[in-house]
Amino acid sequence: MIEYNYIAKNKDGDIQKGVVEAESKISAAKVLTARDLFPITIILKGKGGFGLGFLNRVGRKDKVFLIRQLATAINAGLPITQSLNVLGSQTSKKSLKEMINQLSRDVEGGMSLAASFARFPKVFSQIDLTLIETGEATGTLDKTLKRLADNIENDYKIIKKIRSAMVYPVFVLVVAVVVLIAMSVYVLPQMKGLYASFGGAKLPLLTRLLLGVSYAMTHYSLIILIVLVALVFILRAFIKTKKGRYMMDTIKISIPAVKKLIIAIYLSRFSRTMATLVGSGVSILDSLSIVSRAVNNVLYENSIKEAAMQVKGGKPLSEPLSKSELFPPIVTQMISVGEQTGEMDQMLTNLADYYDDEVDNMVKSLTSIVEPVLIVFVGGMIGLMLIGVMLPIYSIGKIL
């Protein structure tokens, strides 16, 4: 028996780590599945760490560079070890170079490429490892690596578009919050002396509220900060629970302003990941098992797992998905065409491209709407504060 370190999820979605004994990696996965655990990473014990520091600095761009260049080198006829050595000499980034050199030593020592990649679970996901393992088994490693690089790159493009669209709104919000806090902490306290000269006359309600906020921020700032930090930690802990994750994932696809965008992202991720797995020779059932976790939404995860159970019973994939409200007709129709023509991976790729375009258009539309609304909102908040500060001065006669 061989000992393997593993990272897996239980039925509640909680992460578990441990050691399992088995004859092979596949046997280890079966043992974990029998224990109602869903494997994320399985690696030889003593053959890698779960927390090497430099792994945190190997980003998505580095990962795409490694996989794409490795695919090119293997396609050119270079052995895997030599390909890795070439890549190691081409990169100047220390963390990436160290990882590539370790991969090269592992492969040269007799490990498969998938097993050597599994030593770096913070960089390579279970999807990556499954595809690489399948590519090695079928002799199509170069094509599989290219598919994998395309998949990672397309997913990154979507994330980058959303982040870019959020830069300006977040900047405006941060500036507005800083201005409001500065006025509450520095401006309002200086106005108290002026208000005191009114001889105890009753100030307008808005001014009294602002003075109350100012007093709380100047005298209880540490307590407020501790409470806010505690609330953040409590919320994060709650989200990690089964109930909390289900609630948050439900909210994500229910918010009127952004639900279409979020659903389009999930469907794009589902389609492209599924296309990559199926096109690389992974079975439909194994692909569904991996994709259910890759979508990163518990509602979609449950729906895909339910579909997998029916596929296992002999039904085509399009049939159970058509009964789910999470998958629109265009998804099930294109999957059905793929099943009938035997070109499932191509249909799913076309579907992913369609949703990528939808995400792009939605992000542009949302940005054009959010920016003016945000400016009006921020201007209104600052204006309201200025009114609250100046109102007693302009109505001094009435107050006295």
Stockholm file with secondary structure:
# STOCKHOLM 1.0

chainA/1-400         MIEYNYIAKNKDGDIQKGVVEAESKISAAKVLTARDLFPITIILKGKGGFGLGFLNRVGRKDKVFLIRQLATAINAGLPITQSLNVLGSQTSKKSLKEMINQLSRDVEGGMSLAASFARFPKVFSQIDLTLIETGEATGTLDKTLKRLADNIENDYKIIKKIRSAMVYPVFVLVVAVVVLIAMSVYVLPQMKGLYASFGGAKLPLLTRLLLGVSYAMTHYSLIILIVLVALVFILRAFIKTKKGRYMMDTIKISIPAVKKLIIAIYLSRFSRTMATLVGSGVSILDSLSIVSRAVNNVLYENSIKEAAMQVKGGKPLSEPLSKSELFPPIVTQMISVGEQTGEMDQMLTNLADYYDDEVDNMVKSLTSIVEPVLIVFVGGMIGLMLIGVMLPIYSIGKIL
#=GR chainA/1-400 SS CEEEEEEEECTTSCEEEEEEEESSHHHHHHHHHHTTCEEEEEEETTSCCSCCGGGGGCCHHHHHHHHHHHHHHHHTTCCHHHHHHHHHHHCCCHHHHHHHHHHHHHHHTTCCHHHHHTTCTTTSCHHHHHHHHHHHHHTCHHHHHHHHHHHHHHHHHHHHHHHHHHHHHHHHHHHHHHHHHHIIIIIHHHHHHHHHTTTTCCCCHHHHHHHHHHHHHHHSHHHHHHHHHHHHHHHHHHHHSHHHHHHHHHHHTTCTTTHHHHHHHHHHHHHHHHHHHHHTTCCHHHHHHHHHHHTCCHHHHHHHHHHHHHHHTTCCTHHHHHTCTTSCHHHHHHHHHHHHHTCHHHHHHHHHHHHHHHHHHHHHHHHHHHHHHHHHHHHHHHHHHHHHHHHHHHTHHHHC
#=GC SS_cons         CEEEEEEEECTTSCEEEEEEEESSHHHHHHHHHHTTCEEEEEEETTSCCSCCGGGGGCCHHHHHHHHHHHHHHHHTTCCHHHHHHHHHHHCCCHHHHHHHHHHHHHHHTTCCHHHHHTTCTTTSCHHHHHHHHHHHHHTCHHHHHHHHHHHHHHHHHHHHHHHHHHHHHHHHHHHHHHHHHHIIIIIHHHHHHHHHTTTTCCCCHHHHHHHHHHHHHHHSHHHHHHHHHHHHHHHHHHHHSHHHHHHHHHHHTTCTTTHHHHHHHHHHHHHHHHHHHHHTTCCHHHHHHHHHHHTCCHHHHHHHHHHHHHHHTTCCTHHHHHTCTTSCHHHHHHHHHHHHHTCHHHHHHHHHHHHHHHHHHHHHHHHHHHHHHHHHHHHHHHHHHHHHHHHHHHTHHHHC
//
